[in-house]
Amino acid sequence: MDDPEAATAASADELLEQVHAVRRELELRDESPGGEWVESSARELAAGRTPGWYYPTSVGGGLAFYATRGLDAFGHVHVGSGPGAAERARRLVETLLDHLPREIGTAAIGFTGLAVEEERSVLAALAARPGSTVIERMAMDRPLGPDDGAPVGGPPDGLSLVPIRAVALDALAELDTRAFAQSVDALLVGSDVAHYRHVLTTLLDGQLGLFLDAASTALYRPDPPELVGAILTTERSARRAVFVDFMVAPERQRAGVGRFLLRWGLRALWALGYERVRLWVSAANTPARRLYETSGFRTTATASIYRWSRSAAQPQTSR
């Protein structure tokens, strides 16, 4: 099989078709970007402003691209189904990594289009590359019912509920950073406050679905001032919502704050007329998974992220 070509060599129709395929797959995972993402992404790929590589649809199709924030790259690989899909995906990942600028230290890459066994075979092959880590994520779903409309009582420990937009963005980003520090989730977003600020801005601007202010809130202690936790929610359809960010200060975890926020979010969604809610969690985050399972969530899908670190790929030397 030949190596993929640069996306700048593809026709406009080819790129539009393949980016549309990516979006269709992301829709199934409630991760689809909003607005004119397909058209703008195809234009950026064609112009070379977004680095990308492709296999034409005539040989099954495939597309890889990435964006950078600071010294980190965030990429995606999609392939059409059929013979050779796993090999196309592997070559697309290798090509993407081989073309990363030298200053980029890490790359996190997601996949769509592969069957479960195909994805596993690709990840197994990539795992042999120095600096590689595979992070498994789980989609957990829950129906909403009349019991969710029951009062949840007041916040624990004298805390106060405040609207998300009443909280400074930097304060939310700082809490997000602390909540996920030293976890596999930090490998997906980054350990820098600026990375979390970018993600939060994307959410609040509605770029990942209509942001539901009425189903999003923060917990705050007024004296001394302390942001303790927050839950952020978006709409995926008239009946379905997604908890897209759920953060609790490390020193407040396992103290009832997370359970209160989750119950509050479920009650808010029921009051707004939604019928189901979904969230994503890393398989390694056992405490969070236990909270969700005891709150009625069940795993309905899995997805894996391949992460490569340049520093981990370099041989260690002594001075």
C-alpha positions in Angstrom: 0.0 0.0 0.0 1.3 3.4 -0.9 1.7 6.2 1.7 -1.0 8.8 1.9 -0.8 12.0 -0.1 -0.9 15.6 1.3 -4.4 16.9 1.6 -3.5 19.8 -0.5 -3.4 17.4 -3.5 -7.1 16.4 -3.0 -10.0 17.9 -4.9 -12.4 20.1 -3.0 -15.2 17.6 -3.4 -12.9 14.8 -2.1 -12.1 16.7 1.0 -15.7 17.8 1.6 -16.9 14.2 1.3 -14.3 12.9 3.7 -14.7 15.6 6.3 -18.5 15.0 6.1 -17.8 11.3 6.9 -15.8 12.4 10.0 -18.6 14.5 11.2 -21.2 11.8 10.7 -19.1 9.4 12.9 -18.6 12.1 15.6 -22.4 12.7 15.6 -22.8 9.1 16.6 -20.6 9.8 19.6 -22.2 13.1 20.5 -18.9 14.8 19.8 -19.8 16.6 16.6 -18.5 20.1 16.2 -21.1 22.7 15.3 -21.5 25.5 12.8 -19.8 25.3 9.4 -17.0 23.0 10.7 -17.1 20.7 7.6 -16.8 23.5 5.1 -14.2 25.5 7.0 -12.1 22.4 7.8 -12.1 21.3 4.1 -11.0 24.8 3.1 -8.2 24.8 5.7 -7.0 21.4 4.6 -7.0 22.4 0.9 -5.0 25.5 1.6 -2.5 23.7 3.8 -3.3 25.8 6.8 -4.4 22.7 8.6 -1.8 19.9 8.0 -3.5 16.8 6.6 -3.0 13.7 4.5 -5.5 11.5 2.7 -6.3 8.3 0.8 -8.8 8.8 -2.1 -12.2 7.3 -1.7 -11.5 5.2 -4.8 -9.2 3.1 -2.6 -11.4 3.1 0.5 -10.7 6.7 1.8 -8.9 8.0 4.7 -8.0 11.4 6.3 -5.6 12.5 9.0 -5.2 16.1 10.3 -4.1 17.9 13.4 -4.0 21.3 15.1 -1.6 22.6 17.7 -2.0 24.4 21.0 1.3 25.5 22.4 3.6 22.5 22.2 0.8 19.9 21.9 -0.9 18.5 18.8 -4.4 17.2 18.7 -5.2 15.1 15.7 -7.9 12.8 14.2 -7.7 9.9 11.8 -10.7 8.6 9.8 -10.9 5.8 7.3 -13.6 4.3 5.2 -14.6 0.7 5.9 -13.5 -2.2 3.9 -10.3 -4.1 3.0 -7.1 -2.4 4.2 -8.9 0.0 6.6 -6.6 -0.8 9.5 -3.4 -0.5 7.4 -4.6 2.8 6.0 -5.3 4.1 9.5 -1.8 3.0 10.7 -0.1 4.7 7.8 -2.0 7.9 8.3 -1.0 8.1 11.9 2.6 7.3 11.1 2.6 10.0 8.4 1.0 12.6 10.8 3.6 11.9 13.5 6.5 11.9 11.1 5.5 15.4 9.9 5.1 17.0 13.3 7.3 20.0 13.8 10.3 19.4 16.0 9.0 21.7 18.7 5.8 19.7 19.2 6.2 17.6 22.3 3.0 15.5 22.3 0.2 14.4 20.0 -3.2 13.0 21.0 -5.0 11.3 18.1 -8.6 10.0 18.0 -10.1 7.6 15.4 -13.4 7.1 13.6 -14.5 4.7 10.9 -12.7 1.6 12.2 -14.5 -1.5 13.5 -13.6 -2.4 17.1 -11.1 -5.2 16.1 -9.5 -3.0 13.4 -9.0 -0.2 15.9 -7.4 -2.6 18.4 -5.0 -3.9 15.8 -4.0 -0.4 14.8 -3.4 0.6 18.4 -1.4 -2.6 19.0 0.8 -1.8 16.1 1.3 1.8 17.1 2.0 0.9 20.8 5.4 -0.5 19.6 6.5 3.1 18.7 8.5 4.6 21.6 6.6 7.2 23.5 3.2 5.7 22.9 0.2 5.4 25.3 -3.3 4.2 24.6 -6.1 5.8 26.6 -9.5 4.1 26.6 -12.6 6.2 27.0 -16.1 5.1 27.8 -19.5 6.7 26.8 -22.0 6.2 29.6 -25.7 6.9 29.0 -28.7 7.3 31.3 -32.4 7.8 30.8 -34.1 10.6 32.6 -37.3 10.0 34.5 -39.7 11.4 37.1 -37.5 10.5 40.0 -34.9 12.9 38.7 -37.4 15.7 39.3 -37.2 15.2 43.1 -35.6 18.0 45.1 -31.9 17.6 45.7 -31.7 19.7 48.8 -29.2 22.4 49.4 -25.5 22.3 48.5 -23.2 20.5 50.9 -21.0 22.2 53.5 -22.6 25.7 53.2 -21.6 26.0 49.5 -23.6 28.2 47.1 -24.7 27.6 43.5 -23.7 30.2 41.0 -24.4 30.4 37.2 -21.4 29.3 35.1 -21.2 32.6 33.3 -20.9 34.4 36.6 -17.6 32.6 37.2 -14.5 34.1 35.7 -13.2 31.9 32.8 -9.7 31.8 34.3 -11.1 30.5 37.6 -13.0 27.7 35.8 -9.9 26.9 33.8 -7.7 26.8 36.9 -10.2 24.4 38.6 -10.4 22.2 35.6 -6.6 22.0 35.5 -6.4 21.1 39.2 -9.3 18.6 39.1 -7.6 16.5 36.3 -4.0 17.0 37.2 -1.9 13.8 37.3 -4.7 11.9 35.6 -5.0 10.4 32.1 -7.5 13.1 31.3 -4.8 15.6 31.6 -3.0 13.8 28.8 -5.9 14.4 26.5 -6.5 18.1 27.2 -3.1 19.2 28.5 -1.7 20.2 31.8 -1.6 24.0 31.0 -4.4 26.3 32.2 -4.4 27.8 28.7 -5.5 24.5 27.2 -8.5 24.3 29.6 -9.3 27.9 28.9 -9.5 27.1 25.2 -11.7 24.1 25.7 -14.1 26.0 28.0 -14.3 28.9 25.5 -15.2 26.4 22.8 -18.0 24.9 25.0 -19.4 28.2 26.2 -19.5 29.6 22.6 -21.6 26.6 21.5 -19.1 25.1 19.2 -19.7 21.6 20.5 -23.5 21.9 20.7 -25.9 24.4 22.2 -24.6 25.3 25.7 -27.3 24.7 28.3 -26.9 27.5 30.9 -30.0 26.2 32.7 -28.3 22.8 33.2 -24.8 24.1 34.1 -23.7 25.5 37.4 -20.8 26.0 39.7 -20.4 25.5 43.5 -18.7 28.3 45.4 -17.7 28.9 49.0 -17.9 32.6 49.7 -15.7 32.8 52.8 -12.9 32.3 52.2 -13.6 32.5 48.4 -13.2 29.2 46.8 -14.5 27.6 43.5 -15.3 24.0 44.5 -16.8 22.3 41.5 -18.8 22.8 38.3 -20.8 20.9 35.7 -21.2 22.0 32.1 -23.9 20.7 29.8 -24.7 20.9 26.1 -27.6 19.8 23.9 -27.2 17.1 21.2 -30.9 17.0 20.1 -34.2 18.1 21.4 -34.3 15.0 23.7 -30.7 14.3 24.4 -28.0 16.2 26.4 -24.4 15.7 27.3 -22.4 16.5 30.5 -19.3 17.7 28.7 -17.2 18.9 31.7 -17.5 17.8 35.3 -14.9 19.1 37.7 -14.4 19.0 41.5 -11.5 20.4 43.4 -9.1 17.6 44.4 -9.4 18.4 48.1 -13.2 18.2 47.8 -13.4 14.9 45.9 -15.2 11.9 47.6 -16.9 14.4 49.9 -20.4 14.5 48.2 -19.7 17.5 46.0 -19.6 15.5 42.8 -22.7 13.5 43.6 -24.6 16.7 44.5 -23.6 18.3 41.2 -24.6 15.2 39.2 -28.0 15.0 40.9 -28.5 18.8 40.3 -27.6 18.4 36.6 -30.0 15.4 36.2 -32.9 17.4 37.8 -32.2 20.4 35.6 -32.3 18.3 32.4 -35.5 16.6 33.5 -37.1 20.0 34.2 -36.0 21.2 30.7 -37.7 18.2 29.1 -34.7 16.1 28.0 -35.1 12.3 28.0 -31.5 11.0 28.0 -28.0 12.3 29.0 -24.6 11.0 28.1 -21.0 11.6 29.4 -17.6 10.4 28.6 -15.1 9.1 31.1 -11.6 7.6 30.9 -11.6 3.9 31.7 -8.8 4.4 34.2 -10.8 6.9 36.2 -12.3 4.3 38.6 -13.8 6.7 41.2 -15.7 8.7 38.6 -17.0 5.5 36.8 -18.2 4.2 40.2 -20.1 7.5 40.8 -21.7 7.3 37.4 -22.6 3.7 37.7 -24.3 4.1 41.1 -26.2 7.1 39.6 -27.7 4.9 36.9 -25.3 5.4 34.0 -24.4 2.4 31.8 -21.5 2.0 29.3 -22.8 2.1 25.7 -19.7 2.7 23.6 -15.9 2.9 23.9 -13.3 4.8 22.0 -9.5 5.0 22.2 -7.1 7.9 22.0 -3.5 7.2 20.9 -1.0 9.6 22.6 2.6 10.0 21.6 5.2 11.9 23.6 8.5 13.0 22.0 10.3 13.2 25.4 9.2 9.6 26.3 10.4 8.5 22.9 13.9 9.7 23.4 16.5 7.4 24.9 17.6 8.4 28.4 21.2 9.7 28.7 23.4 10.3 31.7 25.6 13.3 32.3 
